[in-house]
Amino acid sequence: MTQRKSKKTNFLFYTGNDGKVKVEVFLKEGTVWLLQKAIGELFGNISKHLKKIFTRGGLEEKSNVQKMHFSHSNKPIKFYNLDVIITA
Protein backbone atom coordinates (compact mmCIF):
# COMPACT_ATOMS: atom_id res chain seq x y z
CA MET A 1 0.00 0.00 0.00
CA THR A 2 1.28 3.43 -0.93
CA GLN A 3 -0.03 6.64 0.58
CA ARG A 4 0.50 10.08 -0.90
CA LYS A 5 -0.54 13.10 1.15
CA SER A 6 -1.48 16.59 0.11
CA LYS A 7 -2.71 19.48 2.22
CA LYS A 8 -6.39 18.54 1.99
CA THR A 9 -6.59 14.99 0.72
CA ASN A 10 -4.98 11.57 0.88
CA PHE A 11 -4.70 9.00 -1.85
CA LEU A 12 -4.15 5.32 -1.15
CA PHE A 13 -2.97 2.98 -3.87
CA TYR A 14 -3.46 -0.73 -3.27
CA THR A 15 -1.15 -2.95 -5.25
CA GLY A 16 -1.28 -6.62 -6.14
CA ASN A 17 1.53 -9.15 -5.87
CA ASP A 18 2.74 -8.06 -9.31
CA GLY A 19 3.33 -4.52 -8.00
CA LYS A 20 0.64 -2.97 -10.22
CA VAL A 21 -1.92 -0.60 -8.73
CA LYS A 22 -5.22 -2.42 -8.35
CA VAL A 23 -7.46 0.08 -6.53
CA GLU A 24 -6.96 3.80 -5.95
CA VAL A 25 -8.75 5.21 -2.90
CA PHE A 26 -9.23 8.94 -2.34
CA LEU A 27 -9.75 10.09 1.28
CA LYS A 28 -11.40 13.47 1.83
CA GLU A 29 -13.62 15.07 4.46
CA GLY A 30 -13.85 11.94 6.57
CA THR A 31 -15.03 9.58 3.84
CA VAL A 32 -13.67 7.29 1.15
CA TRP A 33 -14.05 8.06 -2.56
CA LEU A 34 -13.48 5.63 -5.46
CA LEU A 35 -13.61 5.91 -9.22
CA GLN A 36 -16.44 4.00 -10.91
CA LYS A 37 -13.77 1.76 -12.44
CA ALA A 38 -12.44 0.88 -8.98
CA ILE A 39 -15.95 0.08 -7.68
CA GLY A 40 -16.38 -2.14 -10.74
CA GLU A 41 -13.10 -3.91 -9.99
CA LEU A 42 -14.35 -4.66 -6.49
CA PHE A 43 -17.95 -5.64 -7.31
CA GLY A 44 -18.12 -6.30 -11.05
CA ASN A 45 -19.90 -4.19 -13.70
CA ILE A 46 -21.97 -1.67 -11.76
CA SER A 47 -22.58 1.13 -14.31
CA LYS A 48 -26.32 0.44 -14.65
CA HIS A 49 -26.68 -0.09 -10.91
CA LEU A 50 -25.10 3.30 -10.13
CA LYS A 51 -27.47 5.01 -12.54
CA LYS A 52 -30.45 3.33 -10.84
CA ILE A 53 -29.23 4.40 -7.38
CA PHE A 54 -29.39 8.06 -8.41
CA THR A 55 -32.47 8.01 -10.68
CA ARG A 56 -34.65 6.12 -8.18
CA GLY A 57 -33.70 8.46 -5.35
CA GLY A 58 -31.69 5.98 -3.29
CA LEU A 59 -28.94 8.56 -2.95
CA GLU A 60 -28.53 12.14 -4.11
CA GLU A 61 -25.86 12.33 -6.79
CA LYS A 62 -24.86 15.92 -5.98
CA SER A 63 -23.72 15.11 -2.44
CA ASN A 64 -22.26 11.65 -3.18
CA VAL A 65 -20.27 12.28 -6.37
CA GLN A 66 -17.33 14.62 -6.70
CA LYS A 67 -15.79 15.63 -10.04
CA MET A 68 -12.06 16.33 -10.08
CA HIS A 69 -9.74 17.52 -12.83
CA PHE A 70 -6.43 15.73 -13.41
CA SER A 71 -3.68 16.72 -15.81
CA HIS A 72 -3.86 13.41 -17.71
CA SER A 73 -7.56 13.85 -18.56
CA ASN A 74 -9.38 16.36 -20.77
CA LYS A 75 -12.56 16.03 -18.75
CA PRO A 76 -13.43 15.83 -15.05
CA ILE A 77 -13.22 12.41 -13.43
CA LYS A 78 -16.04 11.28 -11.11
CA PHE A 79 -15.29 9.91 -7.67
CA TYR A 80 -18.05 8.17 -5.67
CA ASN A 81 -18.15 8.32 -1.87
CA LEU A 82 -18.47 5.53 0.69
CA ASP A 83 -22.29 5.69 0.73
CA VAL A 84 -22.36 4.89 -2.99
CA ILE A 85 -19.75 2.16 -2.59
CA ILE A 86 -21.80 0.48 0.16
CA THR A 87 -25.07 0.83 -1.79
CA ALA A 88 -23.49 -0.62 -4.93
HELIX and SHEET records of a PDB file:
HELIX    1   1 GLN A   36  PHE A   43  1                                   8    
HELIX    2   2 SER A   47  THR A   55  1                                   9    
HELIX    3   3 GLU A   61  ASN A   64  1                                   4    
HELIX    4   4 LEU A   82  THR A   87  1                                   6    
SHEET    1   A 6 THR A   2  LYS A   5  0                                        
SHEET    2   A 6 ASN A  10  THR A  15 -1                                        
SHEET    3   A 6 VAL A  21  LYS A  28 -1                                        
SHEET    4   A 6 THR A  31  LEU A  35 -1                                        
SHEET    5   A 6 ILE A  77  ASN A  81 -1                                        
SHEET    6   A 6 VAL A  65  MET A  68 -1                                        
END                                                                             
